[in-house]
Amino acid sequence: MQQTRLNLLITTLINQFVSFLVNPWRKLSFIIISLLLGYFLANILTTSAGQLGRWDVSIALIFLLFTEFSSMFIYRRSNSPNKSPWLDLLNSLKIGFIYGLYLEALKLGS
């Protein structure tokens, strides 16, 4: 890949962010933020998709594909020695998303 200024800037920012996550407290705070973001996304998407009754099946398929592909991606790479902090953030986002969907289902069922 050609080393343009934009490419160097993006690479530098990603490396700085990964080195920022070396501290365990910072990593934990980003994991918690990612968990809450997943919960928030689940609540927002189910509320907006529930307004239009005709999109329920296709939105449920998209949610299922997101969770399954992210699980496949996370757990396939979790055994490698160079585990990326991005995988922890994606896993936390997925867990928050599933938790939010579960709570929405409980609210609708009662």
matplotlib code that plots the C-alpha trace (Angstrom):
import matplotlib.pyplot as plt

x = [0.0, 1.3, 2.3, 0.2, -0.2, -3.8, -2.6, 0.2, -2.3, -4.8, -2.0, -0.6, -4.0, -4.8, -1.4, -1.9, -5.3, -4.0, -1.1, -3.7, -5.6, -2.5, -3.5, -6.0, -8.3, -8.6, -9.3, -12.0, -13.6, -13.8, -15.2, -17.9, -18.6, -18.9, -21.3, -23.5, -23.3, -24.5, -27.4, -28.3, -28.1, -30.4, -33.0, -32.8, -33.0, -35.8, -37.9, -37.4, -37.9, -41.1, -42.7, -42.9, -44.5, -43.5, -39.7, -39.7, -38.5, -35.7, -34.5, -34.4, -32.4, -29.9, -29.6, -29.1, -26.4, -24.6, -24.4, -23.5, -20.8, -19.3, -19.2, -17.5, -15.0, -14.3, -13.9, -11.9, -9.2, -9.4, -6.8, -4.1, -1.2, -1.6, -5.2, -6.4, -8.2, -10.7, -12.0, -12.8, -14.6, -16.6, -17.5, -18.6, -20.7, -22.3, -23.1, -24.7, -26.7, -28.0, -28.8, -30.8, -32.7, -33.5, -34.8, -36.9, -38.4, -39.2, -40.9, -43.0, -44.0, -45.3]
y = [0.0, 3.5, 5.6, 8.7, 11.3, 10.1, 6.5, 7.5, 9.6, 6.7, 4.2, 6.6, 7.2, 3.5, 2.7, 5.5, 4.2, 0.6, 1.9, 3.9, 0.7, -1.0, 0.5, -2.0, 0.7, 2.5, -0.8, -1.6, 1.8, 1.4, -2.1, -0.7, 2.1, -0.4, -2.5, 0.5, 1.5, -2.0, -1.7, 1.7, 0.6, -2.4, -0.1, 2.5, 0.0, -2.1, 1.0, 2.5, -0.9, -1.5, 1.6, 0.0, -3.4, -4.7, -4.6, -6.9, -10.1, -8.5, -6.4, -9.6, -11.3, -8.4, -8.6, -12.4, -12.1, -9.3, -11.4, -14.6, -13.1, -11.1, -14.3, -16.2, -13.4, -13.0, -16.6, -17.6, -15.1, -15.2, -18.1, -16.2, -14.8, -11.3, -10.7, -7.3, -5.0, -4.4, -7.9, -7.2, -4.0, -5.8, -8.7, -6.2, -4.4, -7.7, -8.6, -5.3, -5.6, -9.0, -7.9, -4.9, -7.2, -9.6, -6.8, -5.4, -8.9, -9.1, -5.6, -6.6, -10.0, -8.6]
z = [0.0, -0.8, 2.2, 1.7, 4.4, 5.1, 5.4, 7.8, 9.9, 10.2, 11.0, 13.7, 15.2, 15.4, 17.0, 19.5, 20.4, 20.9, 23.0, 25.0, 25.8, 27.3, 30.7, 32.2, 33.7, 30.4, 28.6, 31.2, 30.8, 27.0, 27.4, 29.7, 27.3, 24.5, 26.5, 27.2, 23.5, 22.5, 24.9, 23.6, 20.0, 20.7, 22.3, 19.5, 16.7, 18.1, 18.8, 15.4, 13.7, 15.7, 14.3, 10.9, 11.3, 7.9, 8.6, 11.6, 10.0, 7.9, 10.9, 13.0, 10.3, 10.3, 14.1, 14.0, 11.3, 13.2, 16.4, 14.6, 12.4, 15.2, 17.4, 14.6, 14.1, 17.8, 18.9, 15.8, 16.6, 20.4, 20.7, 18.8, 20.9, 19.4, 20.6, 19.5, 22.0, 19.2, 19.7, 23.3, 22.4, 19.7, 22.1, 24.7, 22.1, 21.1, 24.7, 25.3, 22.1, 23.0, 26.5, 25.2, 22.8, 25.6, 27.8, 25.0, 24.5, 28.2, 28.1, 25.1, 26.6, 29.8]

ax = plt.figure().add_subplot(projection="3d")
ax.plot(x, y, z, "-o")
ax.set_aspect("equal")
plt.show()
